Amino acid sequence: MAKDKTSPEFKYIVRLANTDLDGNQTMVYALAGVKGVGMRVAQMMTDLLGVPRTRKIGDLSDEEVEELASILDDLSSHIPVWALNRRRDFWTGEDLQLIGADIDMRRREDINRLKMIRSYRGIRHETGQKVRGQRTRSNGRTGLTVGVTRRTARAALRQSQGR
């Protein structure tokens, strides 16, 4: 029972987790716009709320939006452990679902911890090199590319010598 977009109850912008969501989008696509919520988690949230996945998020009543916000605040207790984005947290050991700015903050903390304990990955992060075992000989170069400058230097040397 979708309402007409021109009805006064339709919300063109729905605010959840400090994110403005487009009211014209369906539930799943709009919820996936929140950082830390993917398509699968959005489908689980929609099913928990008990509304069709194809319903527009702007059609939700204020009570449904508040219930959706409460589900989003305590998402780790509503969805299975395998769907969480931070399992066995280093400091607390809990299984968490992080959303919004918390994701960036925890990532920075993890990288800083690796740097402090001087692990291999931390040192690679510090020096700006590849961290996950990729090749670095020909790819991921920054600044002047060595192979090209050697060739141009040799060509300039040959021209100056008259060869």
N, C-alpha and C positions, 0 to 999 in steps of 0.2 A: 504494500500500500504506500507507494512513493508519492510524496506531496509534490505539487507543482512548484517550480523554482521561484515563481513570483509570489508564493504565499508568504505571509509575514513571519511564519515560523522558520523558514529556511535560512540557514546561516551560511554566508558565503565564505567566511573564515572561521575555523574552529581552532582554538588554542589548546594544545596539549603538550606537556613537558617542555615549556618554553619554546615551542615551535608553532608557527602558523601553518595550518593545513587547509588546502583548498576544499571548500565545501562541495564543489561539483564532482570531485573524485569519489570513486567507490571506496568502501570501508578499507579494504585491504591495501589498495594503492596509497590512500591517504595516510594510513598508519605506518606504512613502510617509509614515509617521508621523515619520520622521527629517527634521529641518529641512534643506532643500536637496536632498531626494530626492523627485521627483514620481512620478506614475504611470508615465510612459514610462521614466524611468531605473530605477525599481524593476523593471519588466518586463525591461529589459536585464540588470540584475543577476541576476535569477532565471534567465534564459536562460544567462548566463555560468556560474552555479553548476551548471546542468544538472538542476534539479528542476522539477517541474510548478508552474505559477503558482497553481494552486488548492490546493496543499498548505499545511497550517497551519504557521506558523512555529514553533510549539511542538513539532512533530514532528521538527525537525532535530536531528541528533546534534551533539555538542560539536565534532567535527572540521568539520562543515559550517558551524556557526556561526563558527568561527575562520576558515574559508576565506571566508565572507561578510564578515567584518570586514576581512580583508586586501584583498578586492576594494573594499570601501567606503573604505579608507584610500588606495588608489591608483586612484581611480575615473577620473581624467582619462586614464589610459593604456588603460583598458578600453572606454570608450564613444566614439562618434564625436565629433568636435569640435563639430558643430552642436548636440549635446545638452548641452553643458557650460553651466554657469550663470555663468561669468566668463571670457569669451574675451578674449585680448589684454590681460592685466592691465597697468595703467598703469605700475607700477614695474618689473616683470620682463619683460613682453611675452609671458608664457606663457599657455597655455590651461589653466584650472583648473576644478575642480568643488569648490566650497566647501560644507561641511556644518556644522551646529550653530552654535556661537557665532562661528565665523569669518565667517559671512555678516554678522552685525550689526556686528562689528568693522570689516570692510572697508567697509561702507556708511558708518559714522561717519567713517572716514578719508577716504573720497571727498568727503563733505559738508564736512569740515573743510578739505580741500584747495581746494574751490571757494570757501569763505569766505576763505581766506588769499590767494588770487590775486585776490580781489574781482571774481569773474565775476558776471554778471547772476543766474545761478542761485544762486550763493552768497549774494548780497545778499538775494534772495527768501527763502532758507532762514533767514537771520539775522532778518529782520523777520517771519517767520511767515506770509508771503503765499503764494499759489498759485505753483508753480514751473513748471508745464508749459503755460502759456499759456491757462489757463482764465479765464473771465470772473470779475470780482470785484465788479461793481457790485451785484448782488442776491444772490449766493451766496457762501458761505464767510465770512460775517460773524462776528466774535467780539465779545463784550461787548454793549453796547447797540446795538440795531439802529436806525439813523438814521431810516429812513422812518417807523417806528412812533412814535418819540419826537417827531418833528416834528408828526405828526398829533395826538397826544394833547396836545402843548403848544398847538397852535392851538385845539383844542376847549376846553381849560381857559381860554385867553385869551378866547375868545368868551363862555364862561359867566360869566367875571368881569366882562366889559363889559356883560352883559345882552342880547346879541344873539340 
